[in-house]
Amino acid sequence: MADRIRHQRLGNGVEAHEFLPSFLFVYAISLVIFVIGQWKQAGAYNLEPPLVALVVGLLISNLLPLPSWMDAGFRVEYYIKTGIVLLGATLPFTLIVWPIRSPCCKRPSSRSSPLP
C-alpha cells in the first residue's frame, strides 16, 4: 500500500509522497493563523486571518530559506484555482439558502395575538 501511494501522481503532476508533507505544513500554519484571527485582542487591531496570512507568508518567503521538499506544497496557482472554484460554489448555495432563512418568508406563529 505504501508503495502504491509513493508512486501515485496527483492531478498537478506532483507525486503524493512529495506533496503531502508540505501540504500538512501549510495546513498547520493555516490553523495557527485562524486561531490568531479568533483571538479577542486580534479584533481590536483588525488582525483578520487573510491579513495575518499575508504577513506570515511574506516573512517566511523573504526571511527563511525553505527546504526543497516544501516546493510541491507551495505551488500557489493550485490554491488560487481551488479558492476561486470554492468561492464560485458558495454563491449559488447562498442564493438557495437565503430565501429559506429570510425573515420575510417565516410563517406566522399560531400563537399570534389577535388584532385590536
C-alpha positions in Angstrom: 0.0 0.0 0.0 2.8 2.4 0.9 4.5 1.6 -2.4 1.2 2.4 -4.2 0.9 5.8 -2.5 4.6 6.6 -3.2 4.2 6.3 -6.9 0.7 7.8 -7.2 0.7 11.1 -9.1 -1.7 13.8 -8.2 -3.6 15.8 -10.9 -1.0 18.5 -11.0 1.9 16.3 -11.9 3.4 16.0 -8.4 3.7 12.7 -6.7 1.7 12.3 -3.5 4.6 11.5 -1.2 6.2 14.8 -2.3 3.1 16.9 -1.8 1.7 15.5 1.5 4.4 16.7 3.9 4.5 20.2 2.5 0.7 20.4 2.4 0.5 19.3 6.0 2.9 22.1 6.9 0.8 24.7 5.1 -2.4 23.3 6.7 -0.8 23.5 10.2 0.3 27.1 9.5 -3.3 28.0 8.4 -4.8 26.5 11.5 -2.4 28.7 13.6 -3.4 31.7 11.6 -7.1 31.1 12.1 -6.5 30.7 15.9 -4.8 34.1 15.9 -7.7 35.5 13.9 -10.2 34.3 16.6 -8.2 35.8 19.4 -10.1 38.5 21.2 -7.3 41.1 21.0 -6.8 40.5 17.3 -10.2 42.0 16.6 -9.2 45.2 18.4 -6.2 45.6 16.0 -8.1 44.3 12.9 -5.9 41.3 12.5 -8.1 39.2 10.4 -6.8 35.8 9.1 -6.2 36.9 5.5 -4.0 39.8 6.7 -2.1 37.6 9.1 -1.6 35.0 6.4 -0.2 37.7 4.1 2.2 38.9 6.7 3.3 35.4 7.7 3.7 34.4 4.0 5.9 37.5 3.4 8.0 36.8 6.4 8.5 33.1 5.6 9.3 33.7 1.9 11.7 36.6 2.5 13.5 35.7 5.7 13.6 31.9 5.9 15.3 29.6 3.3 12.8 26.8 2.6 13.9 23.2 2.0 13.4 21.7 -1.4 10.9 19.2 -0.1 8.4 22.0 0.5 8.3 23.2 -3.1 5.4 20.9 -4.0 3.2 22.4 -1.3 3.9 26.0 -2.2 2.6 25.9 -5.8 0.2 28.7 -5.2 -1.6 28.6 -8.5 -3.4 25.4 -7.4 -4.6 27.0 -4.2 -5.8 30.1 -6.1 -7.7 28.0 -8.6 -9.2 25.9 -5.8 -10.2 29.1 -3.9 -11.9 30.6 -7.0 -13.9 27.4 -7.6 -15.0 27.2 -3.9 -15.9 30.8 -3.9 -18.0 30.3 -7.0 -19.7 27.3 -5.5 -20.7 29.3 -2.4 -22.6 31.9 -4.4 -25.3 29.6 -5.8 -25.5 27.9 -2.4 -26.2 31.2 -0.6 -28.8 32.1 -3.2 -30.6 28.9 -2.4 -30.3 29.2 1.4 -31.0 32.9 1.7 -34.8 32.8 1.0 -35.2 29.9 3.4 -33.7 31.9 6.3 -35.0 35.3 5.3 -37.4 36.9 7.8 -39.9 37.8 5.1 -40.5 34.1 4.4 -41.1 33.0 8.0 -44.6 31.6 8.7 -46.6 33.4 11.4 -46.8 31.7 14.7 -50.0 30.0 15.7 -50.0 31.9 19.0 -50.1 35.4 17.4 -52.2 37.9 19.3 -55.5 39.0 17.6 -55.5 42.4 16.1 -57.3 45.1 18.1 
